[in-house]
Amino acid sequence: MRAAGDAGVSVSALVNGRPRTFAVEARTSLADALRDALELKGTHLGCEQGVCGACTVLLDGRPVRSCLMLAVQADGHEVTTVEGLARSGGELSRLQESFWDNHGFQCGFCTPGILLAATALLADNPHPGEEDVRAALSGNLCRCTGYEDIVRAVLAATKE
């Protein structure tokens, strides 16, 4: 991380597997930097207080609320957004396919954060039970579904 003149601070991170350097004001949230500086619009902003989980991304493989984290804190780290979940060639990940197959979304606003939280869960526990999935996703608010199809989608992704 270094001063970038009038633009603020230069941040270098591995974003979705690619080295990226971008300039932000020191007070810019990671969510805003991803959306504005890197044009990764899949990171959604809901409450901007860390409550809804819509802005969840992975930082070094761990889920974080990007609305509560400063972009400068990502300097030197690996950040994964929903855009980074697809396989090479743009093919959906197994988890994304499972959400599609099991109707794990309605409006889709919460889906990126839920997909990233579920990705972290499955990295730690490749065969979770229903209670494990519900606990891992408990910090992600979905106003459209009853979570049943979301939980079913995560569990189905572990079986294939």
KEVO-121473 format. One line per field, with one value per residue (C-alpha): residue number from 1; residue in one letter; x, y, z. Coordinates in steps of 0.25 Angstrom, whole numbers, plus 2048, in hexadecimal, padded with zeros to 3 digits. Layout:
N
pos	(NUM	...)
code	(a	...)
c1	(X	...)
c2	(Y	...)
c3	(Z	...)
This chain:
160
pos	(1	2	3	4	5	6	7	8	9	10	11	12	13	14	15	16	17	18	19	20	21	22	23	24	25	26	27	28	29	30	31	32	33	34	35	36	37	38	39	40	41	42	43	44	45	46	47	48	49	50	51	52	53	54	55	56	57	58	59	60	61	62	63	64	65	66	67	68	69	70	71	72	73	74	75	76	77	78	79	80	81	82	83	84	85	86	87	88	89	90	91	92	93	94	95	96	97	98	99	100	101	102	103	104	105	106	107	108	109	110	111	112	113	114	115	116	117	118	119	120	121	122	123	124	125	126	127	128	129	130	131	132	133	134	135	136	137	138	139	140	141	142	143	144	145	146	147	148	149	150	151	152	153	154	155	156	157	158	159	160)
code	(m	r	a	a	g	d	a	g	v	s	v	s	a	l	v	n	g	r	p	r	t	f	a	v	e	a	r	t	s	l	a	d	a	l	r	d	a	l	e	l	k	g	t	h	l	g	c	e	q	g	v	c	g	a	c	t	v	l	l	d	g	r	p	v	r	s	c	l	m	l	a	v	q	a	d	g	h	e	v	t	t	v	e	g	l	a	r	s	g	g	e	l	s	r	l	q	e	s	f	w	d	n	h	g	f	q	c	g	f	c	t	p	g	i	l	l	a	a	t	a	l	l	a	d	n	p	h	p	g	e	e	d	v	r	a	a	l	s	g	n	l	c	r	c	t	g	y	e	d	i	v	r	a	v	l	a	a	t	k	e)
c1	(800	806	801	7FB	7FB	7EE	7E6	7E9	7F0	7F4	7EF	7F5	7ED	7EB	7DC	7D5	7E2	7E8	7F2	7EB	7F0	7E6	7E6	7DC	7DA	7DF	7D0	7CA	7C4	7C8	7BA	7BA	7C8	7C4	7B8	7BD	7CD	7CC	7BE	7BA	7AC	7A8	7AC	79F	79D	790	791	79F	7A0	7A5	797	791	79D	79A	7A9	7AF	7BC	7C8	7D5	7DF	7D4	7CD	7BF	7BF	7B6	7BC	7B3	7BA	7C8	7D1	7D7	7E5	7E3	7E3	7F1	7F9	7ED	7E5	7D6	7CC	7BF	7B3	7B9	7C5	7BD	7BB	7C4	7CE	7C7	7BB	7B4	7AC	7B2	7AB	7A5	7A0	79A	793	78D	788	783	77C	776	77F	77C	771	774	783	787	78C	792	7A0	7A2	79C	7A4	7B1	7AD	7A9	7B6	7BE	7B5	7B8	7C7	7C7	7BC	7BA	7AE	7A7	799	78D	790	79E	799	78E	799	7A3	798	792	799	793	785	77C	76E	768	76A	768	776	771	776	783	786	782	78B	797	795	792	7A0	7A7	7A1	7A6)
c2	(800	80E	81C	81E	82D	834	827	823	815	80A	7FC	7F0	7E3	7D6	7D7	7CB	7C5	7D1	7DB	7E9	7F6	802	80F	813	81D	818	817	80F	802	7F6	7F4	802	7FF	7F2	7F9	806	804	7F6	7F6	7E9	7EC	7DE	7E3	7E9	7F3	7F2	7F7	7FC	7F9	7EA	7E4	7DF	7D8	7DC	7E2	7D5	7D2	7C9	7CE	7C4	7B9	7BF	7C6	7D5	7E0	7E9	7F5	7F5	7F3	7FE	7FB	7FE	7F2	7E9	7ED	7E1	7D7	7CF	7D3	7CB	7D1	7C9	7CC	7C4	7B7	7B3	7A8	7AC	7AF	7B5	7A8	7A9	7A2	796	79E	7A9	79E	798	7A5	7A6	797	798	7A6	7AB	7BA	7C3	7D2	7CE	7DA	7D2	7C6	7CB	7CC	7BF	7B8	7BD	7B9	7AC	7AA	7AD	7A3	798	79B	798	78D	786	77E	787	783	78C	793	796	79D	7A5	7A9	7AD	7B5	7BB	7C9	7CA	7D0	7CC	7D3	7CB	7BC	7B4	7AF	7A1	7A1	7A8	79D	792	798	798	78A	785	78B	782	776	777)
c3	(800	7FC	7FB	7ED	7ED	7EB	7E9	7F7	7FA	7F0	7F4	7EE	7F0	7E9	7E5	7DF	7DC	7D4	7DA	7DB	7DF	7E1	7E8	7F2	7FD	80A	810	804	808	801	7FC	7F5	7F0	7E9	7E3	7DF	7DD	7D8	7D2	7D9	7DB	7E0	7EE	7F3	7FE	806	814	814	823	821	825	818	812	804	803	807	800	803	808	808	807	813	812	816	815	80B	80F	81D	817	812	804	809	812	806	802	800	801	7F9	7F6	7F0	7EB	7E5	7D7	7DB	7DF	7D0	7CB	7C0	7B3	7BB	7BE	7CB	7D7	7DD	7E8	7DE	7D5	7E2	7E5	7D7	7D7	7E5	7E3	7EE	7EB	7E8	7E6	7E7	7EF	7FA	7F1	7F0	7FF	801	7F6	7FC	80B	806	7FE	80B	812	808	807	816	817	809	80F	818	81E	81E	82B	827	81A	822	82C	821	81A	826	824	816	815	80A	809	7FE	802	80E	80C	809	7FB	7FE	809	7FF	7F4	7FD	802	7F3	7EF	7F9	7F3	7E5)
